[in-house]
C-alpha cells in the first residue's frame, strides 16, 4: 500500500523545493493537500510522480507538481486576492489556491471533471466551481487579481487578460513542444504585457490550440 504522506513529502522535497519554489505558503499547501484525493483510485499511485497525470478520458492532465508550484508562485498572491483557475480539472490546484487567496473561481468545461471538482472542493467555502468554455473565462466573477491556466495555450489569452484588474497577473504556458515557456502577464490600464519566466511544457487546454494552417 502506498504511503501517500511520505510520497507527498518526497514530492515537495525532491520536485518543488529544488525548483526554486521558496514561498513557504505554497510548500505548506502542497504538504497539506492530498493530491491522490483528486485522482480516481486506479491512478492514485501516480499522484506524486514528476509527470502530467491523465484524468477523465485521458485527454486532460493534472500538470506536474513542480510546474504548477512555480506558476502559482509567479502570481504572488495575497490572502485577499480573487483568483480564476482556468481548466481546473478535478480541483487540485484550486485547493492549493484556496489556501493562498481570498476567493477562487475554478472553471471547467468538461461536465464529468467539473462534477469531480465540486465533490472534492465542497469543504472549502472560498472556492466556487463553474462550468463553461475555458476560452471565455468567467467574467461575471471578475475582475480578478490573478488568473492561472492549467495547461498550455498556443494563443495569447487576450479574452482572459481583459478579466484582470489593473495590476492583475496571469500565468500560463505559451507554446508547444520544447520551445514552450511559462509566461507571466500583467495588466496595466487597458494594456497587458508578458514575459517568459521559465522553460516548461504542458498538455494544451481545449480551445487554446491554433487552427491548422493550410499551404497552397
C-alpha positions in Angstrom: 0.0 0.0 0.0 1.3 3.5 -0.9 2.4 5.7 1.9 0.8 8.9 0.5 2.1 11.1 3.3 5.7 10.0 2.7 5.2 10.3 -1.1 3.8 13.9 -0.6 6.9 14.9 1.4 9.2 13.4 -1.1 7.4 15.2 -3.9 7.8 18.6 -2.1 11.4 18.0 -1.2 12.6 16.4 -4.4 10.5 18.2 -7.1 9.2 21.5 -5.6 11.9 22.9 -3.2 14.6 22.0 -5.8 12.9 24.1 -8.5 13.4 27.5 -6.7 9.9 27.4 -5.1 10.7 29.4 -2.0 7.2 30.6 -0.9 6.6 28.7 2.3 2.8 29.1 1.9 3.0 27.1 -1.3 5.3 24.5 0.3 2.8 24.2 3.3 -0.2 23.9 1.0 1.4 21.2 -1.1 2.3 19.3 2.1 -1.3 19.5 3.3 -3.4 18.9 0.2 -3.7 15.2 -0.7 -3.2 15.1 -4.5 -4.3 11.5 -4.6 -7.8 12.6 -3.5 -8.1 14.4 -6.8 -7.5 11.2 -8.9 -9.5 8.1 -9.4 -8.4 5.2 -7.1 -6.8 3.4 -10.0 -4.4 6.3 -10.7 -3.8 7.4 -7.1 -0.4 5.8 -7.1 0.7 8.3 -9.8 -0.2 11.3 -7.7 3.3 12.3 -6.6 5.3 11.4 -9.7 7.0 14.1 -11.8 4.6 13.9 -14.6 1.3 15.2 -16.0 -1.3 12.7 -14.7 -4.2 11.9 -17.1 -7.7 12.3 -15.8 -11.2 11.8 -17.2 -11.0 10.3 -20.7 -7.2 10.8 -20.7 -7.2 13.9 -22.8 -6.7 16.2 -19.7 -4.0 16.2 -17.1 -3.1 17.4 -13.7 0.1 19.3 -14.6 3.4 18.4 -13.0 3.6 19.5 -9.3 6.8 21.4 -10.0 5.4 23.4 -12.9 2.2 24.1 -11.0 4.1 25.3 -7.9 6.2 27.7 -10.0 3.2 29.1 -11.8 1.4 29.7 -8.6 4.5 31.3 -7.1 4.7 33.7 -10.0 1.2 35.1 -9.3 2.5 36.5 -6.0 -0.9 36.0 -4.3 -2.1 37.8 -1.2 -4.7 36.5 1.2 -7.4 38.8 -0.1 -6.9 38.1 -3.8 -9.6 36.8 -6.1 -8.3 34.1 -8.5 -9.6 32.4 -11.6 -8.4 28.9 -12.2 -9.0 28.0 -15.9 -9.2 24.3 -16.6 -9.4 23.2 -13.0 -9.8 19.5 -14.0 -10.6 17.7 -10.7 -9.7 20.7 -8.4 -6.2 20.1 -7.1 -4.8 23.5 -8.0 -7.9 25.2 -6.8 -7.5 23.5 -3.4 -3.9 24.9 -3.2 -5.1 28.4 -4.3 -7.8 28.4 -1.7 -5.1 28.3 1.0 -3.3 31.3 -0.5 -6.0 33.6 -1.8 -9.3 35.0 -0.6 -11.7 33.7 -3.2 -11.2 31.1 -6.1 -13.3 30.6 -9.1 -12.5 27.2 -10.6 -13.6 26.9 -14.2 -14.0 23.6 -16.1 -15.9 22.8 -19.3 -15.8 19.0 -19.0 -19.0 18.1 -17.1 -17.5 15.0 -15.5 -14.4 16.8 -14.3 -16.4 19.7 -13.0 -18.6 17.3 -11.0 -15.5 15.7 -9.5 -14.0 19.1 -8.7 -17.2 20.1 -6.9 -17.2 17.0 -4.8 -13.6 17.3 -3.9 -13.8 21.1 -3.1 -17.1 21.1 -1.2 -15.3 21.5 2.2 -13.6 24.8 1.0 -16.0 27.7 1.5 -13.9 30.1 -0.6 -14.0 28.1 -3.8 -16.7 28.1 -6.4 -16.6 25.6 -9.3 -18.2 26.9 -12.5 -18.9 25.2 -15.8 -18.3 26.8 -19.2 -16.0 27.2 -22.1 -12.4 27.7 -20.9 -11.6 30.2 -23.6 -14.4 32.5 -22.4 -13.2 32.6 -18.8 -15.7 33.6 -16.2 -16.2 37.4 -16.5 -19.2 37.5 -14.1 -16.9 36.5 -11.3 -14.2 39.1 -12.1 -12.3 41.2 -12.3 -9.5 39.0 -10.9 -6.3 39.7 -9.2 -4.8 36.6 -10.8 -5.6 34.0 -13.4 -4.0 30.6 -13.7 -4.2 28.5 -16.8 -3.8 24.8 -16.0 -2.3 23.8 -19.3 -0.7 25.1 -22.4 -2.0 27.7 -24.8 -0.7 28.3 -28.4 -2.6 31.6 -28.4 -2.1 34.8 -26.4 -5.0 34.7 -23.9 -6.5 38.1 -24.7 -10.0 37.3 -23.5 -8.7 36.3 -20.2 -6.4 39.2 -19.8 -9.4 41.5 -20.1 -10.8 39.9 -17.0 -7.9 41.0 -14.8 -7.9 44.0 -12.5 -5.5 46.8 -13.2 -2.2 45.3 -11.9 -3.6 41.8 -12.2 -1.4 38.8 -13.1 -2.0 35.9 -15.5 0.3 32.9 -15.7 0.2 30.2 -18.3 2.4 28.0 -20.5 2.7 29.5 -24.0 3.5 27.4 -27.0 4.0 23.7 -27.5 6.9 21.2 -27.5 10.4 22.1 -26.3 10.1 25.8 -27.2 7.2 26.4 -24.8 7.7 28.9 -22.0 5.9 29.7 -18.8 4.7 33.3 -19.1 3.7 36.0 -16.6 1.4 38.7 -17.9 0.4 41.9 -16.1 -2.4 44.2 -16.9 -1.7 47.9 -16.8 -4.8 50.0 -17.5 -6.1 48.7 -20.8 -2.8 47.2 -21.9 -1.1 43.9 -21.0 2.4 42.8 -21.4 4.1 39.4 -20.8 7.5 37.9 -20.2 8.9 34.4 -20.1 9.7 33.2 -16.6 11.0 29.6 -17.1 11.0 26.8 -19.6 8.0 24.5 -19.3 5.7 22.2 -21.2 2.2 21.0 -20.5 -0.7 19.4 -22.5 -2.8 22.0 -24.4 -6.1 23.2 -22.9 -9.2 22.7 -25.1 -9.8 25.7 -27.3 -6.3 27.1 -26.9 -4.8 25.4 -29.9 -4.0 27.3 -33.1 -6.2 26.4 -36.0 -4.3 24.4 -38.7 -2.6 26.4 -41.4 -3.0 25.4 -45.0 -0.3 25.8 -47.5 -1.1 26.1 -51.2 
